[in-house]
Amino acid sequence: MLVLVAPGQGAQTPGFLTPWLDLPGAADRLAAWSDAIGLDLAHYGTQADADAIRDTAVAQPLLVAAGLLSAEALGDALAANKPGAVAGHSVGEITAAAYAGVIGDEAALRLVRTRGLAMADAAAVTETGMAALLGGDPEVTVPHLEKLGLTPANVNGAGQIVAAGTAEQIAALAEDKPEGVRRVVPLKVAGAFHTHHMAPAVATLEEAAKSLDPADPKLTYVSNRDGRAVPNGAEIVSRLVGQVANPVRWDLCMDTFKDLGATAMIELCPGGTLTGLAKRALPGVRTVALKTPDDLDAARELIADTASAADAAGA
């Protein structure tokens, strides 16, 4: 079974969209989305520097647009052999919701533009940040973070937890690592996402979500809240709203992939982070990360191989 996943904030790099805009129709699609949300996505995806695309209000719509463009590039292959499940990490959940048919592409871009602006405003109230902890035992790490006043905002599995809190709390963590943690790596994000610091953004998103008319997902949609497959479109939107102030449980999402019988995973552009986690947490699952259009052939081959294996098992 194939799982299609979309990365979250921090996966973007300067110029990463440049080669994708050479694909037929991609530049026009991006221009239409840019007009719809009042943000020049082509500029930020091809010319802007690292500081410019670190801005939450820019990074989030840019990532959703990139994910949707790369999914569209696999359109025929995925249409013939649909994924068994879809999911996204943090803002990637909006990409996944759009791909699953819960909301339209333009509605997804409008929602994520509102999300990015609201979260940027919330982040501006207090200087906050996030840092990845590499190694360690969650049963030891989580109480240590709570002792420092930090939140385990992303529990990613494969020995990785992302802590979030004030700048002072992150600095204290660097000086006082939990037992077993090898490294504390500051992330290129602008705030303590998925914590109580983002509570003001929830109200803004609740209001924005009133204009949506969600449909039930056409594919199995796995939620960050608890790793559960959610079959109801309205509930998915409700979870998208609340998730900005709640921890991401990617570890539980990967547990669900395993329970569903996943044998392959494709990570949409800009891929790499989630396939890296899968290689450690889901041994035996074949992965392809879409970084440039050069990766599309490998993805198509993986889709075809997965479909053939499923047909053979069914026979």
N, C-alpha and C positions, 0 to 999 in steps of 0.2 A: 504494500500500500504506500502511496505517495502522499507526503505532507508538504504543503506550500506555506512558507513562513515569510514574514516581513520584519526587517530590523527596526530598532528604535533609535532615539537620538544619541548622537556621538558616532554613528557609523559614517556620517558625511565627511568628505574630504574636498578640498578645493578642486574645481574642474571635473568632478566625477561624472557629471551629466554630459560632458562634451561629446563623447563617441555615440551616445544614445540618440542624440538629435540628428544624426545622419541616417537613422532608420526611416523608412517611408512613413510619412504622416506624423512622426513624433514631434517635430518642431511646431506643427500646426496645433496639435493637441495641447502642447505646453503653452502656446500663445493663448489659446482659448481659456485654459484654466487660469492663466495669469490675469487676463481681463476680468474673469469672474470674481477673483479674490483681491484684485488691486495690488498684486505683487509680481514683479518681473522674475519669474522662476528661471527663465533661460539665463538671465544675467547672473543670478546667484548660483546657478548650477554649473556655469562655465567660466565666469570671470572673477567672481568675488573671492576674497582671501579667507583664510581660516577664521579670523575674528568675526568677519561679517556673517558667515554661515553658522557660527556658534550661537548667534542670537536666536533664542528660543522661537521668537515669532517668525523667523525665516526658516530655521532648520526643520521645524515640524511639517509645514506644507511642502517643503522641498523633498523630504523623505517620502511622504505619501505619493507625491507626483512621480518620483523616481520608481517607486514600487509598482505603481499602476502602469507606467510606461513599459517596464520590463515584463510584467505579466502579459501585457498586450502583445509584446514581441513573441511570446510563446503561445499566442492565442490558438492557432490551429492545433498544435500538439496537445495543449491542455483541454481543448474542446473535445478532441477525439478520445482522450483518456483523462477524465476528470480526477483531481486530487481527492484522496479519501478524507482529508481534513485540511483546514486552514487555521492559521493563528498568526498573531503579530506580537512583538515585544513592545510594550508601552504604546507610543504613538503608532507603531506598526499595526496595532489592533484596528485602527481606522482603515488602513490599507486592506487588511483581511476582511473587514466588514463590507467594504465596497466590492472586493472580488467575489465574496460569497453572495452578493446581490441584496444585502440588507439595506444599503443606501446606494444611490447613484454616485458616479465618479465626481461630478461637479458638487453634489451635496457633501461628499466626503471632503473635498478641498475647502469648501466653505466652513465646514465644521472644524477642520484642523486649523484653519486660519484663525478662527475664533479661539480655539484651544491654545494655540501658540501665544497669541496676544494676551489672553487671560493669565496664562501661566507666567509669562514674562512680567506682567504687572504684579503678580503675587510674589515673584522672586525678587522684585525690586524693593519690597518692604524691608527685608532683612538680608544681609549678605550671607548666602547659603551656598552649599555645593554638595558634591557626591564624590565618593572614592570607592574603587573596587578593591576588595580584599582577596588575595590569591592564596589558596590553601586554607587549612584550618578545619575544625569540626563545628558545624552550625550550632550544636548544643553548647559549645564553649563560646563561640563567636557572638551569638545573638545576645546572651546576657551581658557580655562585656560591652557591646555597643549600647545597650540600654543603660548600663552604669554610667557611660559617658554622655548620655542624653541623645544618642543618635538613633536613627530608625533603620532597620534592615529593609531598605526601600525596594531592592531587587534581590530576590533569592533565586539565583540563576541555575543552581545545580552545578555539577562537575567541579565542586569545590570553590565556587565563586559566589560571594555575597557583595552587594553594593550598599554601602552605608550612606546616609544622607543626614544633613543637619546644618548648623551654623558653621561659618568659617572657623570660628574658634574651636568648635567641637571636632571638625575634620582635622585641624592642626593637632589637637590633643591625641587623636587616634594615631596619627603618624608617629607620635612620640611614645605611644602606649598601645602597641599592637596586641590583639588577642593571642593567646598561646597557640602556636601552630601556624599562624598566618605568616607567609613568607614575605609578602610585599603589600603595601598600600599604595594604590595608583590613582591619583586625582583624575577625574574625568572632565572632558571638555564640554561641560554643560553649565547652564547659567543659574541653576537653583537646585534646591532640595526637592526634586520631583517625587511624587508618590509618598508624601508625608503630610502632616497637618499644616505645613507651611503653604500648601497649595489649596487649602480650603476655600479661599476667596474665588478661585477659578471655577469651583464646582457650581456655584450659584449662576455664574455667567453661562456655563455650558448647559445647565438645566433650562435656562431661558432659550438658548439657541436650539436645543433639541426639540422644542415645541413645534418648530416649523418642519420637522422631518416627518416622513410617512414611511416608517420602516417596514420592510417585508421580512418574512421568515427566511433564514439562510437556505440557499440551494445546496450548500455543502455543509459538512460537519464543522461547526465553528467552536474553537476551544478558547476559553476565556482566561485572561491573566489573573482574575480574582482568586480562582481556586482550581484551575486546570479542568474545569467541568465543560463538557460539550453543551452548548446552549442552543436549543432549537427555536426559540422565540425571538423575533426581530426586535420587538419593543423592549424585551429584557436585555438584549445585547446593547441597545442604545443606552439604557439606564446604566449598565455596567461601564460603558465607555465614559459616561459622565462622571461617575463616582470614582473611577480608577485613578484619576489624576491625583487623588489624595490618599490612595491606598497602595500598599506594597504590591509589586509585580511578583507573582509566583510562577516564574518560568520553569522551575524545577517540577512543579505539579503538571504544567503543560506537557513537558517531556515524558512524565510518567503516563499521561493519557495517550500520547503518541504510541508509547510502548504497548499499552493495553489494547489499543486499536489495531495493533499489528503492523506498525510502520516499518517499511524496509528501505525507504528512500526519502530524502528531503531536498527540496530546492529552496534556497533563500533568495528572495528578490533583491534587486539593486537598492542600496549598495551592500552586497552580501559579504559575509565573512565571519561576523561575530557569532551568529546563531549556529552556523554549521560547525564553528570551532567548539562550541559547547556540546553539540550533538556528537562530535567525534569522541568526546570523553565520556559522555553520559549515556549515549545510545550506541554502544559498540555493535558493529555489523550493519548499521544503517548507512547506506551509500548517500553521499551528499554532493551537491553542486552549489556553489555560491556565485550568483550573477554579479560580477564586478564591472565587466564591460560586455559589449555585444559578442566579443570573441568567445564568451562562455555559453552562448545560446545553443551551439551544436551539442556540447556535452550535456546540457539540460534536456534537449530533445531526445538524445540517446537514452538518458536515464528514464525519461517518461516512457519511451517505447519499451525499454527492458522491463520496467515495472509492470506495464500492461501485459507483456508477454508472459511474465512469471505468474501473474494473477490468472491469466487464461489457462496456463498449464496446470495450475493448482486446482482450478475449477473443473478441468477435464478429468 
